[in-house]
Amino acid sequence: MISTFHDNSTYTGRWAGEKCEKPICVKDYNMTMAGIDLKDQKLSMNLMERQRGPRIRKNCVDVASKNDDTLISRIVGGEKTTIEEHPYQVAIRANRDFCGGFIISNTYILTAAHCLGKVNASDLIMRAGSTFRNNGSKISVAEIIVHPDYNKKRYDKDIGIIRTTDPISFNKKIHPIPLPRRKRALLPGAEIIISGWGRTTETADNIPHQLREVTIQVVNFTLCRKVYGNILTENMFCAGDYENGGKGSCRGDSGGAAIQKELAVGIVSFAKGCARKKTPGVFVDIAAPDIRDFITKQTHL
């Protein structure tokens, strides 16, 4: 169950086209978003007054977080890989937070909305073209676009689009990944590949330096709903090693792509813990109409 949200502080800030009000705190909620247990912790979030159109931030002042606990995800049970195998992969650092992202064109990168919640475009550090997370070519950011209906309470529509300042030059280590068509079906049992620099166990203290990957299976939506309840929406799908656990995403992997048949079908979003038995991870479903239409509107892809 989702716990009560308590408004206990006031901060000031601005998103372009929106007015910031007060943050909300999450208490006693045992979900993880990108791998942090929220139970017995507070995570201040911005409660925005919704306006028409997407939330677009350029040179704005974001709302500060009272507690600097990060909301990010992770790779468990996988193996080392190289950027040549995943040339779309991008490392994103936002202050103390670390996330993944993936290139979809020479000017656009997709990631999770929750990775973009506490930074301005000028604060993001993105790197592409390297197997190692602190290496590679830096990519400057022109603007950040978060889905206008992103729901922080339910983690719904957890998608953000990053527009680059300059076109990205492609080579064998930097290359976009195609997206699925609208409403493309993703059947239970289908294998997907996820990659990232996230933690390799739930209790690990550090994130690895070298890129890792793991193959997991799509889990039946009804079965997954028994784990997460009504927090699951038609904009999500679940994947992992349901019966055995031990394979999946962990802290630092949020925002990365889920690949199936050379298409980016999902975005790493949240989970209970890391790759737990009978507790699959949850992904943004890129083919879902609300998600795919948002991408098309903003990028024309």
Buried (B, 14 or more C-beta within 10 A) or exposed (E): EEBEBEEEBEBEBBBEBBEBBBBBBBBEBEBBBBBBBBEEBBBBBBBBEEEEEBBBBBEBEBBBBBEEBBBBBBBBBBEEBBBEEBBBBBBBBBEEBBBBBBBBBEBBBBBBBBBBBBBBBEBBBBBBBBBBBEEBBEBEBEBBBBBBEBBBEBBBBBBBBBBBEEEBEBEEBBBBBEBBEBEBEBEBEBEBBBBBBBBBBBEBEEBBEEBBBBBBBBBBBEEBBEBBEEBBBEBBBBBBBBEEBBBBBBBBBBBBBBBBEEBBBBBBBBBBBBBBEBBBBBBBBBBBEBBBEBBEEBBEE
